[in-house]
Amino acid sequence: MPDRRTYDVVVIGAGVFGAWTAYRLARGWGKVLLVDAYGAANSRASSGGESRIIRMGYGADEIYTRWSKRALELWREFDAQTGARIFDRTGVLWMARDAEKVASDTLATLAKVGVPHKRLSPAEIEKRFPQIACDDLDFAIYEPESGVLMARRAVQKVVEEFQKAGGTYQIAEVEAPTGSGLVDALATWSGETLRADNYVFACGPWLPWIFPELLDHRIFPTRQEVYFFGAPPGDKSYAAGNFPTWLDVGMEIYGMPDLENRGVKIASDRHGPPVDPKRVERVAGETLSLVRDYLSRRFPALRDAPVVESRVCQYENTSNGDFLIDRHPNFENVWLVGGGSGHGFKHGPALGEYVAKLVLEGGETEQRFSLATKQTVQNRAVY
């Protein structure tokens, strides 16, 4: 029999954006249902996998620095309350060259916002982190309070706490709404009917599947590969506490220390080929030579390190690299939330606060997050 229950809000998508939005809504703000087609932090999700960087540096993009700062406060508070061991304060090292304006802009923004940081010379980098070869670097920006979030564990814990706060969670695939105006109910492919006052679609790379006419040329899922390399036996110099999380924006590559004995993580941040998230084969190998070459030059002691794990995930990039947070133009009680663009995970708690307030109190979204700014030409804008 179809489900006739009524909710204040139904959130579709239990990734980091949807989970945190549902959690904020459920904490005293109403009756909330969270739905996901495959389950929280599943292997197809952009929020799946082991780990994500949380850092404050965003060049001159102050809005994201402030959101990251707020999100870190909320992640640490959540960690303390739940004992989930989600955040690891590894420090984050931004490798930079004088010609990279984004690095100098980052220094200015971090100072303006009040984020603890240090500018390190190559000699200071090598003294603190002798594992790193610095011959092509002019300086680095070190954020001592930043680090790594354990992604799968984090999302699943947020969903667990959402249920403890009174929310309802289920696995189901939801059909797209039809017509226009006020959406009365959504149907699932299994025949249930989900009724609510408001609906939030936070489906990551599946948003263009659900709303193809609106989003097919505004959100672009791409295939991204991640590798874990094994350090020499007995060598703890690449473990958290001895080795930082790092990013080399100029080379579009990043990585993090050996966490939970899984290996040293490294990945290219360049956009991979477009993919269908439902059908992509998630077997890595296409960027292995690129990351191994970088590994050999930047961390010479790992030149011959074996790959101990690999993973294929996806970004869901918007045309300008900003998030998509806006009301659907045809449905007055439907909100669209997505476009993590490879940098969104860290912002989950701050974004959840923001979206929950929009849904419950109304108002206009930040202009850069709106559909109006998402042009049909893909243009990388966020690093």
ABEGO torsion letter per residue (X at the ends): XBBABBBABBBBEABAAAAAAAAAAABGAEBBBBBBAAEBGBAABAABEABBBBBABAEABAAAAAAAAAAAAAAAAAAAAAGAGABBBAEBBBBBBAABAAAAAAAAAAAAAGBBBBBBBAAAAAAABAABBAAABABBBBBAABEBBBAAAAAAAAAAAAAAAGBBBBBBBBBBBBEBEBBABBBBAAGBBBBBABBBBBAEAAAAAABAAAAAAABBBBBBBBBBBBBBBGBAAABBGABBBBBBAAAGBBBBBBBGGAEBBBBBABBBBBBBAAABBBBBGAAAAAAAAAAAAABAAAAABBBABBBBBBBBBBAAGBBBBBBBAABAABBBBBGAGGAAAAAAAAAAAAAAAAAAAEEBBBAAABAAABBABBBBABX
